[in-house]
Amino acid sequence: MLRYNQNLKNRARQLRKNLTDSEKALWSRLRGKQVLGVQFYRQKPIGGYIVDFYAPTANLVIESVIT
């Protein structure tokens, strides 16, 4: 089971406020259960990481990469 890391909460909030353009574009498609009715969360602290997007019911993490 993936555990919520309380120590990363403030940093995750900052990241949610400052999404990259690619994250904004992806979030516009993922939010509101638009993809197969699956709920996604953005900038979610899990373990020692802050993942870009997380769908707990699908046990799925999506990381965006800037090149």
N, C-alpha and C positions, 0 to 999 in steps of 0.2 A: 504494500500500500504506500502511495506517495503521501508524504506528510507536509503540512503547511508550515513554513518557517516564519515565525512571528518577527524575527530579527530583520528580515528583508522587507517588511511591510511598507515602511516609509519610502525606500528606494523604488519599490514597485509602483507606488502612487506617483512618484516623479516621472517614471517612464511612461505611465498611462497618460500623463498630461502632455508629454512630448514625443508622440509617435512619429516615426519616419513616414515619408510619403508612401512607401510600399506597405507599411503596417496599416496606415489609414485606409488604403485601397482594399487590403485583405479584410480588415475589420468591418468595412461597409458590407461585405458579402457574408461574413460569419455571424454578425450580431443578430439578435432577435430570432434565433433558431431557424435561419433561412436555409441552412444546408441540412436536408433530411430531418429536420426537427431536432437537431442536436444542439445543446447549449454549449457555447464556448465562453471562456474567460480570457481576458488579455492581461499580460504582464503579471502572471500568477507565481508567487513564491512557492517553490516545491523543493524540499530538501535544501541543498545549498545553492540553488539556482533560482533565477527568475526567468520563467519560460515566456515566450512571446504570446502564444495562444495555447489554451488547454481545454480539452473536452473530456471531463471525467467519465461520462457514461461510455464513451468510446475508448477510454484510456489512451488518448491521443494528444501528443504535443507537437506543435508546429513552431519552428524557429525560422525567422526571416534572416536572410543574409544580404549584407550590403557589399556590392562589388565595385 
